[in-house]
Amino acid sequence: QVQVVESGGGSVQPGGSLRLSCSASSIIFTAYTMAWYRQAPGKQRKLVASERWSGDTTYADAVQGRFTVSRGKTKNTLYLQMDNLKPEDTAVYYCNTASETTSPRFNFWGQGTQVTVSS
């Protein structure tokens, strides 16, 4: 059973920093993308940042220059360094793992971790 678990959320003042972590276990795919999404109350879930198996990264325009995504040595962990946080970054942040080499593309979600940015 694939498991995806996030941690590191919390409350911070504008301009502060947080570092989120995600761990995926029981992965059987030869290559998979890991990504961070976020969902604010009453809004759709949106991609924040992702890193493919190759190391290629993608960032939402709203977070470019402030957030940095990285994967651990074994590639089953995903980190999100969030700097210069803004109130509009407030959301539940979800980690996603998606296969790259299978058809269909299997997709697994974590339970989410709350990030609150307020003064």
VENVEN-V485242 format. One line per field, one symbol per residue. ss: DSSP state (2 for helix, 1 for strand, 0 for the rest). phi: phi as a letter, one per 30 degrees, with the letter a starting at -180 (. if undefined). psi: psi as a letter, one per 40 degrees, with the letter a starting at -180 (. if undefined). A space follows every 10 residues. Layout:
ss = ???
phi = ???
psi = ???
This chain:
ss = 0011111001 1100000111 1111100000 0111111110 0000011111 1000001110 0000001111 1000001111 1100002220 1111111110 0000001110 001111100
phi = .dbbbcajdl cbdejdbbbc bbbcbhdcdd aaccbccbbd eibddbdcab bdedjdcbbd edceiccbca cdedicbbcb dcchdbeddd adcccbbbdc ccbdddbbcd djbdcbcac
psi = hhhhhiieia hiiheaiihi ihhhifheid hiiiihiihi heiihihdii hideehihii deehedihii iideeeihih hhifiideeh ihhihihhid eihihihiia eihhhhhi.
